[in-house]
Amino acid sequence: MAEKNVYSIPAQFRRIENLHILLWLVKDSFWALNLRIPGMIMIVPTLAVAIYITWQTRQITSELIHNLAVVFWITANCMWMTGEFFGWDESINGGIGLRHLALIPFIIGLFILGYYYIFLAPRKSFREKMNEKTDEIIERQK
């Protein structure tokens, strides 16, 4: 039987990522229901957990880059939500509103991922190093 590469992530990372999905869904549900105060409150734990996940995966470059892109995505998402809640998404007289400004973190996240997929991920040596680093982190947690 041929050996297959198996991608694994430490369990503690996966648990907090699952919590993050819950927080993000709750925040976006409040947004969809136009519940301003709960929606604005949910920005704090959602963004805080995204930053925490990014910090805890800092030693695994592939995870760090993706999680950093998520931080920028959530930042943009929160800017857009705030703009809609308070009428700042479309500026008066055709100016720039928060929805337009949210493009800045969206684009930063895209550039981060673009760098990863164009310059890092195609390199076999990079992928091997990331597999070794991940295995090392998993071993330390046992």
N, CA, C and O atoms as a GROMACS GRO file, in nm:
protein
  568
    1MET      N    1   0.085  -0.118   0.000
    1MET     CA    2   0.000   0.000   0.000
    1MET      C    3   0.089   0.124   0.000
    1MET      O    4   0.185   0.132   0.076
    2ALA      N    5   0.058   0.219  -0.085
    2ALA     CA    6   0.138   0.340  -0.098
    2ALA      C    7   0.120   0.430   0.023
    2ALA      O    8   0.010   0.443   0.076
    3GLU      N    9   0.230   0.492   0.066
    3GLU     CA   10   0.224   0.585   0.179
    3GLU      C   11   0.160   0.716   0.133
    3GLU      O   12   0.197   0.771   0.030
    4LYS      N   13   0.066   0.765   0.210
    4LYS     CA   14  -0.001   0.891   0.177
    4LYS      C   15   0.038   0.995   0.280
    4LYS      O   16   0.052   0.966   0.398
    5ASN      N   17   0.056   1.117   0.232
    5ASN     CA   18   0.079   1.227   0.325
    5ASN      C   19  -0.051   1.258   0.396
    5ASN      O   20  -0.155   1.275   0.333
    6VAL      N   21  -0.045   1.265   0.526
    6VAL     CA   22  -0.163   1.296   0.605
    6VAL      C   23  -0.138   1.428   0.675
    6VAL      O   24  -0.039   1.446   0.746
    7TYR      N   25  -0.228   1.520   0.654
    7TYR     CA   26  -0.217   1.650   0.720
    7TYR      C   27  -0.281   1.639   0.856
    7TYR      O   28  -0.394   1.591   0.869
    8SER      N   29  -0.210   1.683   0.957
    8SER     CA   30  -0.268   1.680   1.091
    8SER      C   31  -0.242   1.813   1.158
    8SER      O   32  -0.148   1.885   1.124
    9ILE      N   33  -0.326   1.844   1.253
    9ILE     CA   34  -0.313   1.967   1.330
    9ILE      C   35  -0.333   1.929   1.476
    9ILE      O   36  -0.417   1.844   1.507
   10PRO      N   37  -0.257   1.990   1.565
   10PRO     CA   38  -0.274   1.957   1.707
   10PRO      C   39  -0.419   1.977   1.753
   10PRO      O   40  -0.486   2.072   1.712
   11ALA      N   41  -0.467   1.886   1.837
   11ALA     CA   42  -0.606   1.887   1.883
   11ALA      C   43  -0.644   2.018   1.952
   11ALA      O   44  -0.756   2.067   1.933
   12GLN      N   45  -0.553   2.075   2.031
   12GLN     CA   46  -0.587   2.200   2.100
   12GLN      C   47  -0.614   2.312   1.999
   12GLN      O   48  -0.698   2.398   2.023
   13PHE      N   49  -0.544   2.311   1.886
   13PHE     CA   50  -0.568   2.411   1.782
   13PHE      C   51  -0.706   2.391   1.721
   13PHE      O   52  -0.779   2.487   1.700
   14ARG      N   53  -0.741   2.266   1.694
   14ARG     CA   54  -0.869   2.236   1.631
   14ARG      C   55  -0.986   2.275   1.720
   14ARG      O   56  -1.087   2.326   1.671
   15ARG      N   57  -0.975   2.251   1.851
   15ARG     CA   58  -1.084   2.285   1.943
   15ARG      C   59  -1.113   2.435   1.943
   15ARG      O   60  -1.229   2.477   1.938
   16ILE      N   61  -1.009   2.516   1.948
   16ILE     CA   62  -1.030   2.660   1.951
   16ILE      C   63  -1.080   2.709   1.815
   16ILE      O   64  -1.158   2.805   1.809
   17GLU      N   65  -1.038   2.644   1.707
   17GLU     CA   66  -1.090   2.680   1.575
   17GLU      C   67  -1.239   2.650   1.566
   17GLU      O   68  -1.314   2.728   1.507
   18ASN      N   69  -1.282   2.540   1.624
   18ASN     CA   70  -1.425   2.507   1.623
   18ASN      C   71  -1.505   2.608   1.705
   18ASN      O   72  -1.615   2.647   1.665
   19LEU      N   73  -1.450   2.652   1.818
   19LEU     CA   74  -1.515   2.757   1.897
   19LEU      C   75  -1.525   2.885   1.815
   19LEU      O   76  -1.626   2.955   1.819
   20HIS      N   77  -1.420   2.914   1.740
   20HIS     CA   78  -1.418   3.036   1.659
   20HIS      C   79  -1.530   3.034   1.554
   20HIS      O   80  -1.594   3.137   1.529
   21ILE      N   81  -1.552   2.920   1.494
   21ILE     CA   82  -1.660   2.908   1.396
   21ILE      C   83  -1.794   2.942   1.462
   21ILE      O   84  -1.876   3.013   1.403
   22LEU      N   85  -1.817   2.890   1.583
   22LEU     CA   86  -1.940   2.921   1.656
   22LEU      C   87  -1.954   3.071   1.679
   22LEU      O   88  -2.059   3.130   1.653
   23LEU      N   89  -1.847   3.134   1.729
   23LEU     CA   90  -1.852   3.278   1.756
   23LEU      C   91  -1.882   3.357   1.630
   23LEU      O   92  -1.963   3.451   1.631
   24TRP      N   93  -1.818   3.320   1.522
   24TRP     CA   94  -1.836   3.391   1.396
   24TRP      C   95  -1.980   3.376   1.346
   24TRP      O   96  -2.040   3.473   1.299
   25LEU      N   97  -2.035   3.256   1.356
   25LEU     CA   98  -2.173   3.234   1.314
   25LEU      C   99  -2.272   3.312   1.400
   25LEU      O  100  -2.370   3.366   1.349
   26VAL      N  101  -2.246   3.318   1.529
   26VAL     CA  102  -2.334   3.396   1.618
   26VAL      C  103  -2.327   3.544   1.580
   26VAL      O  104  -2.431   3.610   1.569
   27LYS      N  105  -2.205   3.596   1.560
   27LYS     CA  106  -2.189   3.737   1.521
   27LYS      C  107  -2.263   3.766   1.391
   27LYS      O  108  -2.338   3.863   1.382
   28ASP      N  109  -2.243   3.681   1.291
   28ASP     CA  110  -2.308   3.704   1.162
   28ASP      C  111  -2.460   3.685   1.169
   28ASP      O  112  -2.534   3.747   1.094
   29SER      N  113  -2.506   3.599   1.259
   29SER     CA  114  -2.652   3.583   1.278
   29SER      C  115  -2.712   3.711   1.336
   29SER      O  116  -2.819   3.755   1.294
   30PHE      N  117  -2.643   3.770   1.433
   30PHE     CA  118  -2.690   3.897   1.487
   30PHE      C  119  -2.691   4.005   1.379
   30PHE      O  120  -2.781   4.088   1.375
   31TRP      N  121  -2.593   4.002   1.293
   31TRP     CA  122  -2.587   4.098   1.182
   31TRP      C  123  -2.708   4.077   1.090
   31TRP      O  124  -2.775   4.173   1.054
   32ALA      N  125  -2.734   3.952   1.053
   32ALA     CA  126  -2.846   3.922   0.964
   32ALA      C  127  -2.980   3.960   1.026
   32ALA      O  128  -3.074   3.998   0.956
   33LEU      N  129  -2.988   3.949   1.158
   33LEU     CA  130  -3.112   3.985   1.229
   33LEU      C  131  -3.118   4.133   1.264
   33LEU      O  132  -3.215   4.180   1.324
   34ASN      N  133  -3.013   4.207   1.227
   34ASN     CA  134  -3.003   4.350   1.254
   34ASN      C  135  -3.008   4.381   1.403
   34ASN      O  136  -3.067   4.480   1.446
   35LEU      N  137  -2.945   4.294   1.482
   35LEU     CA  138  -2.935   4.314   1.626
   35LEU      C  139  -2.801   4.382   1.654
   35LEU      O  140  -2.698   4.317   1.671
   36ARG      N  141  -2.805   4.515   1.659
   36ARG     CA  142  -2.683   4.595   1.667
   36ARG      C  143  -2.597   4.567   1.789
   36ARG      O  144  -2.478   4.534   1.776
   37ILE      N  145  -2.654   4.578   1.906
   37ILE     CA  146  -2.573   4.566   2.028
   37ILE      C  147  -2.511   4.427   2.040
   37ILE      O  148  -2.390   4.417   2.059
   38PRO      N  149  -2.590   4.319   2.029
   38PRO     CA  150  -2.525   4.186   2.036
   38PRO      C  151  -2.422   4.166   1.924
   38PRO      O  152  -2.317   4.106   1.947
   39GLY      N  153  -2.452   4.216   1.804
   39GLY     CA  154  -2.358   4.203   1.693
   39GLY      C  155  -2.227   4.274   1.722
   39GLY      O  156  -2.120   4.220   1.696
   40MET      N  157  -2.237   4.396   1.775
   40MET     CA  158  -2.116   4.472   1.806
   40MET      C  159  -2.038   4.406   1.921
   40MET      O  160  -1.915   4.405   1.920
   41ILE      N  161  -2.109   4.353   2.018
   41ILE     CA  162  -2.042   4.284   2.130
   41ILE      C  163  -1.967   4.162   2.079
   41ILE      O  164  -1.856   4.134   2.126
   42MET      N  165  -2.026   4.090   1.984
   42MET     CA  166  -1.964   3.966   1.933
   42MET      C  167  -1.837   3.992   1.852
   42MET      O  168  -1.761   3.899   1.826
   43ILE      N  169  -1.813   4.117   1.813
   43ILE     CA  170  -1.688   4.148   1.743
   43ILE      C  171  -1.569   4.113   1.833
   43ILE      O  172  -1.470   4.056   1.788
   44VAL      N  173  -1.580   4.148   1.961
   44VAL     CA  174  -1.467   4.132   2.053
   44VAL      C  175  -1.424   3.985   2.066
   44VAL      O  176  -1.307   3.955   2.041
   45PRO      N  177  -1.513   3.892   2.105
   45PRO     CA  178  -1.465   3.754   2.118
   45PRO      C  179  -1.428   3.691   1.984
   45PRO      O  180  -1.335   3.611   1.977
   46THR      N  181  -1.500   3.727   1.878
   46THR     CA  182  -1.472   3.667   1.748
   46THR      C  183  -1.333   3.708   1.699
   46THR      O  184  -1.254   3.623   1.656
   47LEU      N  185  -1.304   3.835   1.706
   47LEU     CA  186  -1.173   3.884   1.662
   47LEU      C  187  -1.062   3.840   1.758
   47LEU      O  188  -0.952   3.806   1.716
   48ALA      N  189  -1.092   3.841   1.888
   48ALA     CA  190  -0.992   3.799   1.987
   48ALA      C  191  -0.952   3.653   1.967
   48ALA      O  192  -0.833   3.621   1.973
   49VAL      N  193  -1.048   3.567   1.943
   49VAL     CA  194  -1.016   3.426   1.922
   49VAL      C  195  -0.939   3.408   1.791
   49VAL      O  196  -0.848   3.325   1.784
   50ALA      N  197  -0.974   3.483   1.688
   50ALA     CA  198  -0.899   3.476   1.562
   50ALA      C  199  -0.753   3.515   1.582
   50ALA      O  200  -0.663   3.451   1.528
   51ILE      N  201  -0.731   3.619   1.661
   51ILE     CA  202  -0.594   3.663   1.690
   51ILE      C  203  -0.523   3.558   1.774
   51ILE      O  204  -0.405   3.530   1.751
   52TYR      N  205  -0.592   3.500   1.871
   52TYR     CA  206  -0.534   3.395   1.954
   52TYR      C  207  -0.494   3.274   1.869
   52TYR      O  208  -0.384   3.220   1.886
   53ILE      N  209  -0.580   3.233   1.779
   53ILE     CA  210  -0.550   3.119   1.690
   53ILE      C  211  -0.426   3.151   1.607
   53ILE      O  212  -0.338   3.066   1.590
   54THR      N  213  -0.420   3.272   1.556
   54THR     CA  214  -0.305   3.313   1.476
   54THR      C  215  -0.177   3.306   1.560
   54THR      O  216  -0.074   3.258   1.513
   55TRP      N  217  -0.184   3.353   1.683
   55TRP     CA  218  -0.069   3.350   1.771
   55TRP      C  219  -0.026   3.207   1.804
   55TRP      O  220   0.093   3.176   1.802
   56GLN      N  221  -0.121   3.121   1.833
   56GLN     CA  222  -0.084   2.986   1.875
   56GLN      C  223  -0.030   2.903   1.758
   56GLN      O  224   0.039   2.803   1.781
   57THR      N  225  -0.059   2.941   1.635
   57THR     CA  226  -0.008   2.867   1.519
   57THR      C  227   0.113   2.935   1.456
   57THR      O  228   0.153   2.899   1.345
   58ARG      N  229   0.171   3.031   1.524
   58ARG     CA  230   0.281   3.111   1.466
   58ARG      C  231   0.403   3.029   1.426
   58ARG      O  232   0.481   3.074   1.343
   59GLN      N  233   0.421   2.911   1.483
   59GLN     CA  234   0.538   2.829   1.451
   59GLN      C  235   0.517   2.743   1.326
   59GLN      O  236   0.612   2.684   1.275
   60ILE      N  237   0.394   2.735   1.279
   60ILE     CA  238   0.364   2.658   1.159
   60ILE      C  239   0.325   2.760   1.051
   60ILE      O  240   0.211   2.807   1.047
   61THR      N  241   0.419   2.793   0.966
   61THR     CA  242   0.401   2.902   0.871
   61THR      C  243   0.274   2.891   0.788
   61THR      O  244   0.203   2.990   0.770
   62SER      N  245   0.245   2.772   0.739
   62SER     CA  246   0.124   2.756   0.656
   62SER      C  247  -0.002   2.790   0.735
   62SER      O  248  -0.092   2.854   0.682
   63GLU      N  249  -0.008   2.748   0.860
   63GLU     CA  250  -0.124   2.780   0.945
   63GLU      C  251  -0.125   2.929   0.981
   63GLU      O  252  -0.230   2.993   0.979
   64LEU      N  253  -0.009   2.982   1.014
   64LEU     CA  254   0.002   3.123   1.049
   64LEU      C  255  -0.052   3.211   0.936
   64LEU      O  256  -0.130   3.303   0.960
   65ILE      N  257  -0.010   3.184   0.815
   65ILE     CA  258  -0.051   3.266   0.701
   65ILE      C  259  -0.202   3.259   0.680
   65ILE      O  260  -0.266   3.362   0.660
   66HIS      N  261  -0.259   3.140   0.685
   66HIS     CA  262  -0.404   3.127   0.666
   66HIS      C  263  -0.481   3.195   0.780
   66HIS      O  264  -0.582   3.262   0.756
   67ASN      N  265  -0.432   3.178   0.901
   67ASN     CA  266  -0.502   3.239   1.015
   67ASN      C  267  -0.487   3.391   1.015
   67ASN      O  268  -0.578   3.461   1.058
   68LEU      N  269  -0.374   3.441   0.969
   68LEU     CA  270  -0.357   3.586   0.955
   68LEU      C  271  -0.455   3.641   0.851
   68LEU      O  272  -0.513   3.748   0.871
   69ALA      N  273  -0.472   3.569   0.742
   69ALA     CA  274  -0.570   3.610   0.641
   69ALA      C  275  -0.711   3.611   0.700
   69ALA      O  276  -0.791   3.698   0.667
   70VAL      N  277  -0.742   3.514   0.786
   70VAL     CA  278  -0.873   3.510   0.852
   70VAL      C  279  -0.891   3.632   0.943
   70VAL      O  280  -1.001   3.689   0.948
   71VAL      N  281  -0.786   3.673   1.014
   71VAL     CA  282  -0.795   3.792   1.100
   71VAL      C  283  -0.832   3.913   1.015
   71VAL      O  284  -0.918   3.992   1.054
   72PHE      N  285  -0.767   3.927   0.899
   72PHE     CA  286  -0.801   4.041   0.812
   72PHE      C  287  -0.941   4.028   0.756
   72PHE      O  288  -1.012   4.127   0.741
   73TRP      N  289  -0.983   3.905   0.725
   73TRP     CA  290  -1.118   3.881   0.674
   73TRP      C  291  -1.222   3.920   0.779
   73TRP      O  292  -1.319   3.990   0.748
   74ILE      N  293  -1.203   3.877   0.902
   74ILE     CA  294  -1.298   3.910   1.009
   74ILE      C  295  -1.298   4.061   1.036
   74ILE      O  296  -1.403   4.120   1.061
   75THR      N  297  -1.180   4.122   1.030
   75THR     CA  298  -1.172   4.267   1.048
   75THR      C  299  -1.256   4.337   0.942
   75THR      O  300  -1.333   4.427   0.974
   76ALA      N  301  -1.241   4.296   0.818
   76ALA     CA  302  -1.320   4.355   0.709
   76ALA      C  303  -1.469   4.329   0.730
   76ALA      O  304  -1.552   4.418   0.712
   77ASN      N  305  -1.501   4.206   0.769
   77ASN     CA  306  -1.639   4.166   0.793
   77ASN      C  307  -1.702   4.253   0.903
   77ASN      O  308  -1.817   4.294   0.892
   78CYS      N  309  -1.625   4.279   1.009
   78CYS     CA  310  -1.674   4.361   1.120
   78CYS      C  311  -1.690   4.507   1.078
   78CYS      O  312  -1.784   4.574   1.121
   79MET      N  313  -1.599   4.556   0.996
   79MET     CA  314  -1.612   4.694   0.945
   79MET      C  315  -1.740   4.707   0.863
   79MET      O  316  -1.816   4.804   0.879
   80TRP      N  317  -1.763   4.611   0.777
   80TRP     CA  318  -1.882   4.613   0.692
   80TRP      C  319  -2.009   4.607   0.778
   80TRP      O  320  -2.103   4.683   0.756
   81MET      N  321  -2.010   4.517   0.874
   81MET     CA  322  -2.125   4.504   0.963
   81MET      C  323  -2.151   4.634   1.038
   81MET      O  324  -2.265   4.680   1.046
   82THR      N  325  -2.045   4.694   1.092
   82THR     CA  326  -2.059   4.820   1.165
   82THR      C  327  -2.116   4.928   1.075
   82THR      O  328  -2.205   5.003   1.115
   83GLY      N  329  -2.065   4.935   0.953
   83GLY     CA  330  -2.115   5.033   0.857
   83GLY      C  331  -2.264   5.015   0.830
   83GLY      O  332  -2.338   5.112   0.822
   84GLU      N  333  -2.307   4.891   0.814
   84GLU     CA  334  -2.449   4.866   0.790
   84GLU      C  335  -2.534   4.899   0.912
   84GLU      O  336  -2.642   4.956   0.899
   85PHE      N  337  -2.485   4.864   1.031
   85PHE     CA  338  -2.561   4.891   1.152
   85PHE      C  339  -2.584   5.041   1.173
   85PHE      O  340  -2.692   5.082   1.217
   86PHE      N  341  -2.485   5.122   1.142
   86PHE     CA  342  -2.492   5.264   1.175
   86PHE      C  343  -2.505   5.356   1.054
   86PHE      O  344  -2.493   5.478   1.065
   87GLY      N  345  -2.531   5.296   0.938
   87GLY     CA  346  -2.551   5.376   0.818
   87GLY      C  347  -2.423   5.437   0.762
   87GLY      O  348  -2.428   5.536   0.689
   88TRP      N  349  -2.310   5.378   0.796
   88TRP     CA  350  -2.182   5.429   0.747
   88TRP      C  351  -2.128   5.346   0.632
   88TRP      O  352  -2.016   5.369   0.586
   89ASP      N  353  -2.208   5.250   0.583
   89ASP     CA  354  -2.157   5.165   0.476
   89ASP      C  355  -2.151   5.237   0.343
   89ASP      O  356  -2.063   5.209   0.261
   90GLU      N  357  -2.242   5.330   0.320
   90GLU     CA  358  -2.240   5.412   0.199
   90GLU      C  359  -2.232   5.556   0.245
   90GLU      O  360  -2.323   5.606   0.311
   91SER      N  361  -2.126   5.623   0.210
   91SER     CA  362  -2.107   5.760   0.255
   91SER      C  363  -2.199   5.855   0.181
   91SER      O  364  -2.244   5.827   0.070
   92ILE      N  365  -2.226   5.967   0.242
   92ILE     CA  366  -2.310   6.071   0.182
   92ILE      C  367  -2.234   6.134   0.065
   92ILE      O  368  -2.112   6.148   0.070
   93ASN      N  369  -2.306   6.172  -0.040
   93ASN     CA  370  -2.251   6.237  -0.159
   93ASN      C  371  -2.151   6.149  -0.234
   93ASN      O  372  -2.056   6.200  -0.294
   94GLY      N  373  -2.171   6.022  -0.231
   94GLY     CA  374  -2.089   5.931  -0.311
   94GLY      C  375  -1.948   5.910  -0.261
   94GLY      O  376  -1.863   5.859  -0.334
   95GLY      N  377  -1.920   5.948  -0.137
   95GLY     CA  378  -1.786   5.928  -0.081
   95GLY      C  379  -1.763   5.783  -0.043
   95GLY      O  380  -1.840   5.694  -0.079
   96ILE      N  381  -1.657   5.763   0.028
   96ILE     CA  382  -1.619   5.627   0.069
   96ILE      C  383  -1.683   5.595   0.204
   96ILE      O  384  -1.672   5.672   0.299
   97GLY      N  385  -1.749   5.480   0.210
   97GLY     CA  386  -1.808   5.433   0.334
   97GLY      C  387  -1.730   5.316   0.390
   97GLY      O  388  -1.631   5.273   0.330
   98LEU      N  389  -1.773   5.264   0.505
   98LEU     CA  390  -1.702   5.152   0.567
   98LEU      C  391  -1.700   5.027   0.479
   98LEU      O  392  -1.604   4.950   0.483
   99ARG      N  393  -1.804   5.008   0.401
   99ARG     CA  394  -1.804   4.892   0.312
   99ARG      C  395  -1.686   4.899   0.215
   99ARG      O  396  -1.620   4.799   0.187
  100HIS      N  397  -1.660   5.020   0.164
  100HIS     CA  398  -1.547   5.038   0.073
  100HIS      C  399  -1.414   5.024   0.148
  100HIS      O  400  -1.319   4.964   0.097
  101LEU      N  401  -1.407   5.081   0.267
  101LEU     CA  402  -1.284   5.071   0.346
  101LEU      C  403  -1.255   4.926   0.387
  101LEU      O  404  -1.140   4.889   0.409
  102ALA      N  405  -1.360   4.846   0.398
  102ALA     CA  406  -1.342   4.704   0.432
  102ALA      C  407  -1.263   4.631   0.324
  102ALA      O  408  -1.208   4.523   0.350
  103LEU      N  409  -1.257   4.687   0.205
  103LEU     CA  410  -1.177   4.625   0.100
  103LEU      C  411  -1.028   4.621   0.136
  103LEU      O  412  -0.956   4.533   0.090
  104ILE      N  413  -0.984   4.715   0.218
  104ILE     CA  414  -0.841   4.719   0.255
  104ILE      C  415  -0.800   4.591   0.328
  104ILE      O  416  -0.708   4.524   0.283
  105PRO      N  417  -0.865   4.555   0.440
  105PRO     CA  418  -0.825   4.428   0.503
  105PRO      C  419  -0.855   4.306   0.416
  105PRO      O  420  -0.781   4.208   0.421
  106PHE      N  421  -0.964   4.310   0.336
  106PHE     CA  422  -0.990   4.197   0.245
  106PHE      C  423  -0.871   4.179   0.150
  106PHE      O  424  -0.825   4.067   0.130
  107ILE      N  425  -0.823   4.288   0.091
  107ILE     CA  426  -0.713   4.281  -0.005
  107ILE      C  427  -0.583   4.239   0.063
  107ILE      O  428  -0.505   4.162   0.006
  108ILE      N  429  -0.559   4.289   0.184
  108ILE     CA  430  -0.439   4.246   0.258
  108ILE      C  431  -0.441   4.094   0.278
  108ILE      O  432  -0.340   4.027   0.257
  109GLY      N  433  -0.556   4.041   0.318
  109GLY     CA  434  -0.570   3.896   0.334
  109GLY      C  435  -0.545   3.821   0.204
  109GLY      O  436  -0.480   3.716   0.204
  110LEU      N  437  -0.596   3.874   0.094
  110LEU     CA  438  -0.574   3.811  -0.036
  110LEU      C  439  -0.426   3.813  -0.075
  110LEU      O  440  -0.374   3.715  -0.129
  111PHE      N  441  -0.358   3.924  -0.048
  111PHE     CA  442  -0.215   3.931  -0.078
  111PHE      C  443  -0.135   3.831   0.005
  111PHE      O  444  -0.042   3.767  -0.045
  112ILE      N  445  -0.171   3.819   0.131
  112ILE     CA  446  -0.102   3.722   0.218
  112ILE      C  447  -0.118   3.580   0.162
  112ILE      O  448  -0.021   3.505   0.152
  113LEU      N  449  -0.241   3.545   0.126
  113LEU     CA  450  -0.265   3.412   0.071
  113LEU      C  451  -0.200   3.395  -0.066
  113LEU      O  452  -0.148   3.289  -0.098
  114GLY      N  453  -0.204   3.501  -0.147
  114GLY     CA  454  -0.138   3.497  -0.277
  114GLY      C  455   0.010   3.468  -0.264
  114GLY      O  456   0.065   3.387  -0.338
  115TYR      N  457   0.074   3.536  -0.170
  115TYR     CA  458   0.216   3.512  -0.144
  115TYR      C  459   0.241   3.366  -0.108
  115TYR      O  460   0.334   3.303  -0.158
  116TYR      N  461   0.156   3.315  -0.021
  116TYR     CA  462   0.172   3.176   0.023
  116TYR      C  463   0.159   3.080  -0.096
  116TYR      O  464   0.246   2.995  -0.117
  117TYR      N  465   0.052   3.094  -0.174
  117TYR     CA  466   0.025   2.998  -0.281
  117TYR      C  467   0.114   3.016  -0.403
  117TYR      O  468   0.134   2.921  -0.479
  118ILE      N  469   0.167   3.134  -0.424
  118ILE     CA  470   0.254   3.157  -0.539
  118ILE      C  471   0.400   3.126  -0.507
  118ILE      O  472   0.471   3.067  -0.588
  119PHE      N  473   0.446   3.167  -0.387
  119PHE     CA  474   0.588   3.157  -0.356
  119PHE      C  475   0.625   3.045  -0.258
  119PHE      O  476   0.732   2.986  -0.271
  120LEU      N  477   0.542   3.015  -0.161
  120LEU     CA  478   0.580   2.918  -0.058
  120LEU      C  479   0.527   2.777  -0.086
  120LEU      O  480   0.605   2.682  -0.093
  121ALA      N  481   0.397   2.764  -0.102
  121ALA     CA  482   0.336   2.631  -0.114
  121ALA      C  483   0.391   2.545  -0.228
  121ALA      O  484   0.400   2.423  -0.212
  122PRO      N  485   0.427   2.603  -0.341
  122PRO     CA  486   0.478   2.517  -0.449
  122PRO      C  487   0.613   2.451  -0.419
  122PRO      O  488   0.650   2.354  -0.484
  123ARG      N  489   0.686   2.503  -0.322
  123ARG     CA  490   0.819   2.450  -0.292
  123ARG      C  491   0.809   2.324  -0.206
  123ARG      O  492   0.754   2.326  -0.096
  124LYS      N  493   0.863   2.217  -0.257
  124LYS     CA  494   0.860   2.090  -0.185
  124LYS      C  495   0.934   2.102  -0.052
  124LYS      O  496   0.889   2.047   0.049
  125SER      N  497   1.045   2.173  -0.050
  125SER     CA  498   1.122   2.188   0.074
  125SER      C  499   1.040   2.260   0.181
  125SER      O  500   1.051   2.227   0.299
  126PHE      N  501   0.960   2.357   0.140
  126PHE     CA  502   0.874   2.427   0.236
  126PHE      C  503   0.769   2.332   0.294
  126PHE      O  504   0.748   2.330   0.415
  127ARG      N  505   0.705   2.255   0.208
  127ARG     CA  506   0.602   2.161   0.254
  127ARG      C  507   0.661   2.058   0.349
  127ARG      O  508   0.599   2.025   0.451
  128GLU      N  509   0.778   2.006   0.316
  128GLU     CA  510   0.843   1.908   0.404
  128GLU      C  511   0.877   1.970   0.540
  128GLU      O  512   0.858   1.908   0.644
  129LYS      N  513   0.928   2.092   0.537
  129LYS     CA  514   0.962   2.161   0.662
  129LYS      C  515   0.837   2.183   0.747
  129LYS      O  516   0.842   2.167   0.869
  130MET      N  517   0.726   2.218   0.685
  130MET     CA  518   0.601   2.240   0.759
  130MET      C  519   0.550   2.110   0.818
  130MET      O  520   0.498   2.109   0.930
  131ASN      N  521   0.562   2.000   0.744
  131ASN     CA  522   0.521   1.869   0.798
  131ASN      C  523   0.606   1.832   0.919
  131ASN      O  524   0.553   1.783   1.020
  132GLU      N  525   0.737   1.854   0.910
  132GLU     CA  526   0.826   1.824   1.022
  132GLU      C  527   0.793   1.910   1.144
  132GLU      O  528   0.788   1.861   1.256
  133LYS      N  529   0.770   2.038   1.120
  133LYS     CA  530   0.740   2.131   1.230
  133LYS      C  531   0.608   2.092   1.297
  133LYS      O  532   0.599   2.093   1.420
  134THR      N  533   0.508   2.057   1.219
  134THR     CA  534   0.380   2.015   1.274
  134THR      C  535   0.395   1.888   1.356
  134THR      O  536   0.342   1.879   1.467
  135ASP      N  537   0.468   1.791   1.303
  135ASP     CA  538   0.491   1.666   1.377
  135ASP      C  539   0.562   1.694   1.509
  135ASP      O  540   0.530   1.634   1.611
  136GLU      N  541   0.658   1.785   1.505
  136GLU     CA  542   0.732   1.822   1.626
  136GLU      C  543   0.639   1.883   1.731
  136GLU      O  544   0.650   1.851   1.849
  137ILE      N  545   0.552   1.968   1.690
  137ILE     CA  546   0.457   2.033   1.783
  137ILE      C  547   0.360   1.929   1.840
  137ILE      O  548   0.329   1.932   1.959
  138ILE      N  549   0.314   1.839   1.757
  138ILE     CA  550   0.223   1.733   1.804
  138ILE      C  551   0.294   1.644   1.906
  138ILE      O  552   0.234   1.607   2.007
  139GLU      N  553   0.418   1.610   1.880
  139GLU     CA  554   0.495   1.526   1.972
  139GLU      C  555   0.514   1.595   2.108
  139GLU      O  556   0.506   1.531   2.212
  140ARG      N  557   0.539   1.726   2.105
  140ARG     CA  558   0.558   1.800   2.230
  140ARG      C  559   0.433   1.802   2.316
  140ARG      O  560   0.441   1.817   2.437
  141GLN      N  561   0.316   1.787   2.253
  141GLN     CA  562   0.190   1.793   2.328
  141GLN      C  563   0.152   1.659   2.388
  141GLN      O  564   0.059   1.651   2.467
  142LYS      N  565   0.221   1.555   2.352
  142LYS     CA  566   0.187   1.421   2.405
  142LYS      C  567   0.234   1.406   2.548
  142LYS      O  568   0.214   1.302   2.609
   0.00000   0.00000   0.00000
